[in-house]
Every structure is written in C-alpha cells, then in structure tokens.
Amino acid sequence: MGTMEPDDLYGLPLERFVPERAALARALRADGQRQQAANVVGSRKPTVAAWAVNQLVRTQGRALASLYDAGDKLREAQADVLAGRGDARALRLAADRERVAVDALVIAARGLLTSEGHELSASVIDRVADTMHAAALDDDVRATVRQGRLERELRHVGFGADAAGPAPALRRRAKPKARRQETAAHPPGDQEHGEAQRIAQAAKAARTDESRARRLAADAQRAARAAQERRERAALALRDADAALAQAQAQAEAANDVHRRAQEELTRRAEGLS
C-alpha cells in the first residue's frame, strides 16, 4: 500500500478528500486491514471552514503557538477579575492580544482558495475565526484542533474572548455623594466584575457589528466583480457584433458589385442580339 496515512487526508485539497479516502480504504482492504479501512470510510469530509483550520494547523505553527499563549493569558486575566484580584484594564489588554492572534490566523486563512479557485467567503472566514477563538480559550477544543483533522468548525460558549473589544461608552459623571453611595453599595471586587461584564457585552456587540460589516463588504465586492464581468462580456459581445456587422456590410457590398456586373453583362448581351 502507499505511504498515505488517514490523517494525511485532512491536509489535501478539499476536492481530493473523497477520491483519496476511497483509494486509501481500498489499499487498506487489499492489505488485509479491514477495520482500518472501515475507519477510513467513516471519516467525514470536512466543511470548508474546518478544512481551512486544518491547513492552518499544518502551516502556521508559530501563529498557533501565539494564539494558545494569548488564550492562556486571557483566561488568567478573567480568573483574576472574577476573583477580585485583577482589573478591567488588564482584561482588555489580554483580550486585545488574543484578538490580534486570531486576526493573524484569519489573514493566513484568507490566502487559501476553494477547489474552484475562489477566495473563502466571509461566512467561512467568520467560522474559522470562531474556531480559532474557541481553541484559544477551551482546552478540549484546542486538543481537537491540534490534531489537524477537524471535520466541523467549533465555537466557544461562555465568558471568554468576547471580552476582546473596546471599552464601553463612559457614563455621565455621577455626583460625589451618589458616587460614594454606589461605592459603598458595590465593593471594589463587584465593581471590577461588573466592569468586566460590561466590557464583554460591549465587545460582543462590536464583534457582531464587525462581522456584519465584513459580510456586507464581501457581498459588495462580489457584486462589483460580477458587474465588472458582465460589463466585460457585454463589451466583448459588442465588439463581436460590430465585427459581424462590418463583415456583413462588406459581403453585401461585394454581392451588390457582382449583381451590378451581372446586370451590365446581361444588358450588353441583350443589345448584341438586337
């Protein structure tokens, strides 16, 4: 049998997954490894987003190490805030670092092409970013992603890197007395926790807006490219029509010349007979 291993299927171009899976299963059966062949047949073809993540695992080791480190630091900052030891600024800095690490991998993913030679769609890129974000914050997801044979994209659920975002808008300055009363009613630990929650809410809204804007921009770019292609096809069709018209006119003029000469010849012969 060949040297391909089951894990190698997930590093192939996506359109080759199914035929290579079938070939590998046949080779394993021919080699007497029926259970391994059955396992290969049961391997699911990855989604486009999962395929992109698998390619990043194989090619972006340094960027992934930075992502995991940033995710660990973010979790530590979150734990400190929830325990009353940290502050919102440290959480924001850790969240910003994690977001930058995710963005670096998203940029690499944008360089990948589909089997048709097209760029990955905005929705696929969003799912890649969600999976990278989940790998940064969840040990189980990270272990799964590291295998490089992801079949479906993953998401992180809970208080996580959704804290990566701008600080919420400042409220109106409270009166000194009211501020003292608020401080007495809410100890510093509760205030930090509440600030972290507000950061998370603001960040979630910001990420949603950014994702929506990215999709709208991608849709607009695709529409612009389609319009440009239609314009080019129309221009080409117009040139072809102009050329066909010129050829038809030339043929018509030539036919008129032949007809005129035939009439002249007919007239001369008629005069000769008279």
C-alpha positions as CSV (number, residue, x, y, z in Angstrom):
1,M,0.0,0.0,0.0
2,G,1.1,3.6,-0.4
3,T,2.6,5.9,2.3
4,M,-0.6,7.9,2.9
5,E,-2.0,7.8,6.4
6,P,-5.6,8.6,7.4
7,D,-4.5,11.9,9.0
8,D,-3.0,12.9,5.6
9,L,-6.5,13.1,4.1
10,Y,-7.2,16.3,6.0
11,G,-4.2,18.1,4.6
12,L,-5.2,17.5,1.0
13,P,-7.0,20.0,-1.2
14,L,-10.7,19.6,-0.3
15,E,-11.8,18.3,-3.6
16,R,-9.3,15.4,-3.3
17,F,-10.6,14.2,0.1
18,V,-13.3,11.8,-1.2
19,P,-11.4,10.1,-4.0
20,E,-8.2,9.8,-1.9
21,R,-10.3,8.4,1.0
22,A,-11.7,5.7,-1.3
23,A,-8.3,4.9,-2.6
24,L,-6.8,4.6,0.9
25,A,-9.7,2.4,2.0
26,R,-9.2,0.1,-1.0
27,A,-5.4,-0.1,-0.2
28,L,-6.1,-1.0,3.4
29,R,-8.6,-3.7,2.5
30,A,-6.1,-5.1,0.0
31,D,-3.5,-5.2,2.7
32,G,-5.9,-7.1,5.0
33,Q,-6.5,-4.2,7.3
34,R,-10.3,-4.3,7.2
35,Q,-11.0,-2.5,10.4
36,Q,-8.7,0.4,9.5
37,A,-10.3,0.5,6.1
38,A,-13.8,0.8,7.7
39,N,-12.5,3.6,9.9
40,V,-11.2,5.5,6.9
41,V,-14.5,5.0,5.1
42,G,-16.2,6.5,8.2
43,S,-14.1,9.6,8.1
44,R,-16.2,12.6,7.3
45,K,-15.3,15.2,4.7
46,P,-14.5,18.5,6.5
47,T,-16.6,21.6,5.9
48,V,-14.7,24.4,4.1
49,A,-14.1,26.2,7.4
50,A,-12.8,23.0,9.1
51,W,-10.6,22.3,6.1
52,A,-9.2,25.8,6.3
53,V,-8.4,25.3,10.1
54,N,-6.7,22.0,9.3
55,Q,-4.5,23.8,6.8
56,L,-3.6,26.5,9.3
57,V,-2.6,23.8,11.8
58,R,-0.2,22.3,9.2
59,T,1.3,25.6,8.1
60,Q,1.0,28.2,10.9
61,G,2.7,26.6,13.9
62,R,4.2,29.8,15.2
63,A,1.0,31.8,14.9
64,L,-1.0,29.0,16.6
65,A,1.5,28.9,19.5
66,S,1.0,32.7,19.9
67,L,-2.8,32.1,19.9
68,Y,-2.6,29.5,22.6
69,D,-0.3,31.7,24.7
70,A,-2.7,34.7,24.3
71,G,-5.6,32.5,25.2
72,D,-4.0,31.3,28.4
73,K,-3.2,34.8,29.4
74,L,-6.8,35.9,28.7
75,R,-8.1,33.1,30.9
76,E,-5.8,34.1,33.7
77,A,-6.9,37.7,33.4
78,Q,-10.6,36.6,33.5
79,A,-10.0,34.5,36.6
80,D,-8.2,37.4,38.3
81,V,-11.1,39.7,37.6
82,L,-13.7,37.2,38.8
83,A,-11.7,36.6,42.0
84,G,-11.4,40.3,42.7
85,R,-7.6,40.3,42.1
86,G,-7.4,41.8,38.6
87,D,-8.8,44.9,36.9
88,A,-10.6,45.7,33.7
89,R,-7.6,47.3,32.0
90,A,-5.6,44.1,32.3
91,L,-8.5,42.1,31.0
92,R,-8.8,44.4,28.0
93,L,-5.1,44.2,27.2
94,A,-5.2,40.3,27.4
95,A,-8.4,40.3,25.2
96,D,-6.8,42.6,22.6
97,R,-3.7,40.3,22.4
98,E,-6.0,37.3,21.9
99,R,-7.9,39.1,19.2
100,V,-4.7,40.1,17.4
101,A,-3.6,36.4,17.5
102,V,-6.9,35.3,16.0
103,D,-6.7,38.0,13.3
104,A,-3.2,36.9,12.3
105,L,-4.6,33.4,11.6
106,V,-7.6,34.8,9.8
107,I,-5.3,36.7,7.5
108,A,-3.5,33.4,6.7
109,A,-6.8,31.8,6.0
110,R,-7.8,34.5,3.5
111,G,-4.9,33.3,1.4
112,L,-6.5,29.8,1.0
113,L,-8.5,29.1,-2.1
114,T,-11.5,26.8,-2.6
115,S,-11.4,23.9,-5.1
116,E,-12.9,26.3,-7.7
117,G,-10.0,28.7,-7.2
118,H,-12.2,31.3,-5.3
119,E,-11.3,33.1,-2.1
120,L,-13.0,31.8,1.1
121,S,-16.4,33.5,1.7
122,A,-16.9,36.0,4.6
123,S,-19.1,33.5,6.4
124,V,-16.4,30.8,6.2
125,I,-13.8,33.2,7.4
126,D,-16.1,34.1,10.4
127,R,-16.3,30.3,11.2
128,V,-12.6,30.0,11.0
129,A,-12.2,32.9,13.4
130,D,-14.8,31.4,15.8
131,T,-12.8,28.1,15.8
132,M,-9.5,29.8,16.5
133,H,-11.2,31.8,19.3
134,A,-12.5,28.6,20.8
135,A,-9.1,26.9,20.6
136,A,-7.6,29.8,22.4
137,L,-10.0,29.5,25.4
138,D,-11.0,25.9,25.6
139,D,-8.5,23.0,26.3
140,D,-10.7,20.4,24.7
141,V,-11.2,22.4,21.6
142,R,-7.5,23.1,21.4
143,A,-6.7,19.4,21.7
144,T,-9.1,18.7,18.9
145,V,-7.8,21.4,16.6
146,R,-4.2,20.4,17.2
147,Q,-4.9,17.0,15.7
148,G,-5.3,18.7,12.3
149,R,-8.3,16.6,11.3
150,L,-11.2,18.8,12.2
151,E,-14.5,17.9,10.5
152,R,-16.7,20.7,11.7
153,E,-16.0,24.2,12.9
154,L,-16.3,24.9,16.6
155,R,-17.4,27.8,18.8
156,H,-16.6,28.8,22.4
157,V,-19.6,29.3,24.6
158,G,-19.4,31.3,27.8
159,F,-17.5,34.2,29.3
160,G,-14.5,34.2,27.0
161,A,-12.7,36.3,24.5
162,D,-15.9,38.1,23.7
163,A,-14.3,40.4,26.2
164,A,-12.0,41.4,23.3
165,G,-13.3,44.8,22.4
166,P,-13.4,48.4,23.1
167,A,-14.3,49.8,26.5
168,P,-18.0,50.8,26.9
169,A,-19.0,54.4,26.5
170,L,-18.4,56.5,29.6
171,R,-21.5,57.2,31.6
172,R,-22.2,60.7,32.9
173,R,-20.1,61.7,35.8
174,A,-22.1,60.9,39.0
175,K,-22.5,63.4,41.7
176,P,-19.9,62.9,44.6
177,K,-22.5,61.8,47.1
178,A,-24.2,59.4,44.7
179,R,-20.8,58.0,43.7
180,R,-19.9,57.4,47.4
181,Q,-23.2,55.6,47.9
182,E,-22.6,53.5,44.8
183,T,-19.1,52.6,46.1
184,A,-20.5,51.6,49.5
185,A,-23.2,49.5,47.9
186,H,-20.8,47.8,45.5
187,P,-17.4,46.8,46.8
188,P,-14.4,47.1,44.5
189,G,-14.5,43.5,43.6
190,D,-18.1,43.7,42.5
191,Q,-17.3,46.9,40.5
192,E,-14.4,45.1,38.7
193,H,-16.7,42.2,37.9
194,G,-19.4,44.4,36.7
195,E,-16.9,46.4,34.5
196,A,-15.6,43.1,33.0
197,Q,-19.2,42.1,32.2
198,R,-19.9,45.5,30.6
199,I,-16.7,45.0,28.6
200,A,-17.8,41.6,27.5
201,Q,-21.2,42.9,26.4
202,A,-19.7,45.8,24.5
203,A,-17.2,43.6,22.9
204,K,-19.8,41.1,21.8
205,A,-21.8,43.9,20.2
206,A,-18.7,45.2,18.5
207,R,-17.7,41.8,17.2
208,T,-21.2,41.3,15.8
209,D,-21.2,44.7,14.1
210,E,-17.7,44.0,12.6
211,S,-18.7,40.6,11.4
212,R,-21.9,42.0,9.8
213,A,-19.8,44.8,8.2
214,R,-17.3,42.3,6.9
215,R,-20.0,40.2,5.3
216,L,-21.6,43.3,3.7
217,A,-18.3,44.4,2.3
218,A,-17.6,40.9,0.9
219,D,-21.1,40.8,-0.7
220,A,-20.5,44.3,-2.2
221,Q,-17.1,43.2,-3.6
222,R,-18.6,40.1,-5.1
223,A,-21.4,42.2,-6.7
224,A,-18.9,44.6,-8.0
225,R,-16.8,41.8,-9.6
226,A,-19.9,40.3,-11.1
227,A,-21.0,43.6,-12.6
228,Q,-17.5,44.1,-14.0
229,E,-17.6,40.7,-15.6
230,R,-21.0,41.4,-17.1
231,R,-19.6,44.7,-18.4
232,E,-16.6,43.0,-19.9
233,R,-18.8,40.3,-21.5
234,A,-21.1,43.0,-22.9
235,A,-18.2,44.9,-24.3
236,L,-16.8,41.7,-25.9
237,A,-20.2,40.9,-27.4
238,L,-20.5,44.5,-28.7
239,R,-17.1,44.2,-30.4
240,D,-18.1,40.8,-31.9
241,A,-21.4,42.4,-33.1
242,D,-19.5,45.3,-34.7
243,A,-17.1,42.9,-36.4
244,A,-20.0,40.8,-37.7
245,L,-21.8,43.9,-38.9
246,A,-18.7,45.1,-40.8
247,Q,-18.3,41.7,-42.3
248,A,-21.9,41.6,-43.4
249,Q,-21.7,45.0,-44.9
250,A,-18.6,44.1,-46.8
251,Q,-20.3,40.9,-48.1
252,A,-23.4,43.0,-49.1
253,E,-21.3,45.4,-51.0
254,A,-19.5,42.6,-52.7
255,A,-22.8,41.0,-53.6
256,N,-24.0,44.3,-55.0
257,D,-20.9,44.6,-57.2
258,V,-21.5,41.1,-58.5
259,H,-25.1,41.9,-59.1
260,R,-24.3,45.1,-60.9
261,R,-21.7,43.5,-63.2
262,A,-24.1,40.7,-64.0
263,Q,-26.8,43.2,-64.9
264,E,-24.3,45.1,-67.1
265,E,-23.3,41.9,-68.8
266,L,-26.9,40.9,-69.4
267,T,-27.6,44.3,-70.9
268,R,-24.6,44.1,-73.3
269,R,-25.8,40.7,-74.5
270,A,-29.3,41.8,-75.0
271,E,-28.1,44.8,-77.1
272,G,-25.9,42.4,-79.1
273,L,-28.9,40.3,-80.0
274,S,-31.0,43.2,-81.1
